[in-house]
Amino acid sequence: MSDAAYSERVEIGRRRITVQVSPVQHFDDYGPDVDVVRVWALTEDGLPLALKDIRPRASQEDAFELWSFLCEQLTSAATLTYGLRPNPDRPANPLLGCWGPRPDLAPISPDDGATALVVGVAIDTRDATRPGRHELLTLTVRSALVLALRRWVEQAEPGELSSPVWA
């Protein structure tokens, strides 16, 4: 996570979170037509952020819904930036992948609330009408993440953001 093309500290609730986006990368196993960008959010301690850091009492259903919103925003960012056209003969585009549960939260939160906010976005550019817009992709992916984080805070229950995690 040291190769960020974009890095910014944002205030979410009463907390400062570092949001970073990698440069567009290519990997042999994905093929030459797939642009990959990673986006992550870090706590002030440098840990990957998890929903439980923001919403410690979020239900399993809320965690699923809030992560779904994040995934929708990231998908829209890539789709709009590259002008992706649906192709029923190919897998979903873009494809998203995440790091998985943060090790310290996995035993206490076996749901999406423990998932570390480290996400990869793989975009098959063969169906893109505007490929190669790397700088714009970096910015729109950043914006999608920040919008989702703000939603995570807005959906908090009364008193949830006054927990010690947010002090």
C-alpha positions in Angstrom: 0.0 0.0 0.0 3.0 2.3 -0.4 2.6 3.0 -4.1 -0.3 5.5 -3.9 -1.0 7.6 -7.0 -3.5 9.6 -4.9 -3.4 10.2 -1.1 -5.6 12.4 1.0 -6.6 12.8 4.6 -10.3 13.3 5.0 -12.4 14.0 8.0 -15.2 11.5 8.4 -17.3 12.1 11.4 -14.8 13.4 13.9 -12.0 11.2 12.7 -9.2 11.7 10.1 -8.9 8.9 7.7 -6.2 8.5 5.0 -7.7 7.5 1.6 -5.3 6.3 -1.0 -5.6 5.0 -4.6 -2.9 3.1 -6.4 -1.8 3.9 -9.9 -3.4 1.8 -12.7 -1.6 -1.4 -12.9 -1.5 -4.4 -15.2 -1.0 -8.1 -14.3 -0.1 -10.9 -16.6 -2.8 -13.2 -15.2 -5.5 -10.6 -15.9 -4.3 -10.0 -19.4 -3.2 -6.8 -21.2 -6.7 -5.3 -21.5 -7.4 -5.2 -17.8 -6.7 -2.0 -15.8 -6.4 -2.7 -12.1 -6.6 0.0 -9.4 -6.6 -0.5 -5.7 -8.2 1.8 -3.1 -7.9 1.7 0.6 -8.7 3.7 3.8 -6.4 3.8 6.8 -7.1 4.7 10.4 -4.9 7.3 12.2 -2.8 4.3 13.4 -2.2 3.1 9.9 -4.5 0.1 10.0 -6.9 -0.6 7.2 -10.2 0.8 8.2 -13.2 -1.5 8.8 -16.8 -0.7 9.1 -16.6 -1.8 12.8 -14.2 1.1 13.4 -17.0 3.5 12.4 -20.1 1.5 13.3 -19.1 -0.8 16.2 -22.7 -1.8 16.7 -23.7 -2.3 13.1 -25.8 -5.4 12.5 -24.9 -8.0 10.0 -27.6 -6.7 7.7 -26.4 -3.1 8.0 -22.8 -4.1 7.3 -24.0 -6.0 4.2 -26.0 -3.0 3.0 -23.3 -0.5 3.6 -20.6 -2.6 1.9 -23.0 -3.1 -1.0 -23.4 0.7 -1.3 -19.6 1.0 -1.4 -19.3 -1.6 -4.1 -22.1 0.1 -6.2 -20.2 3.4 -6.0 -16.9 1.8 -7.1 -18.6 0.0 -9.9 -20.3 3.2 -11.1 -17.0 5.2 -10.9 -15.3 2.7 -13.2 -18.3 2.3 -15.5 -18.8 6.1 -16.0 -15.1 7.0 -16.3 -14.3 4.4 -18.9 -17.7 4.4 -20.6 -18.1 0.6 -20.1 -20.8 -1.1 -22.2 -22.5 -4.2 -21.0 -21.4 -7.4 -22.7 -23.4 -10.5 -21.9 -20.7 -12.7 -23.3 -18.1 -11.6 -20.7 -18.0 -11.6 -16.9 -19.3 -8.6 -14.9 -17.2 -5.5 -15.6 -15.6 -4.1 -13.5 -14.8 -6.9 -11.1 -14.2 -6.0 -7.4 -12.1 -7.9 -4.9 -11.4 -7.1 -1.2 -8.6 -8.0 1.2 -10.9 -9.8 3.6 -11.5 -9.5 7.3 -9.0 -7.5 9.4 -7.3 -10.1 11.6 -8.0 -8.3 14.9 -11.7 -8.1 14.0 -12.3 -11.5 12.4 -12.9 -13.4 15.6 -15.4 -10.9 17.0 -17.2 -9.9 13.9 -17.7 -12.7 11.4 -19.5 -10.5 8.9 -18.8 -7.6 6.5 -18.2 -5.3 9.5 -14.8 -6.8 9.9 -13.8 -6.5 6.2 -10.7 -4.3 5.8 -11.4 -1.4 3.4 -8.7 -2.5 0.8 -10.5 -3.0 -2.5 -9.2 -3.9 -6.0 -11.1 -2.8 -9.1 -10.3 -4.7 -12.3 -11.6 -3.2 -15.5 -11.7 -5.0 -18.8 -11.1 -2.2 -21.2 -12.2 -4.1 -24.3 -15.8 -2.9 -23.8 -14.7 0.7 -22.9 -15.7 3.6 -25.1 -13.2 5.9 -23.2 -10.3 3.7 -22.0 -7.1 5.0 -20.6 -8.5 7.8 -18.4 -6.2 6.8 -15.5 -6.1 10.1 -13.7 -9.8 10.5 -13.8 -10.3 6.9 -12.7 -8.1 7.6 -9.7 -10.2 10.6 -8.7 -13.6 9.0 -9.3 -12.6 5.9 -7.3 -11.4 8.2 -4.4 -14.7 10.1 -4.6 -16.7 6.9 -4.5 -14.9 5.7 -1.4 -15.3 9.0 0.4 -19.0 9.1 -0.5 -19.5 5.6 0.9 -17.6 6.4 4.1 -19.8 9.5 4.6 -22.9 7.2 4.2 -21.4 4.8 6.8 -21.2 7.7 9.3 -24.7 9.1 8.3 -26.3 5.7 9.0 -24.8 5.5 12.5 -27.2 5.1 15.4 -27.5 8.0 17.9 -24.5 7.8 20.3 -22.5 5.3 18.1 -20.0 8.0 16.9 -19.3 9.1 20.5 -17.8 5.8 21.3 -14.1 5.7 22.3 -13.2 4.7 18.7 -14.2 8.2 17.6 -12.8 10.2 20.5 
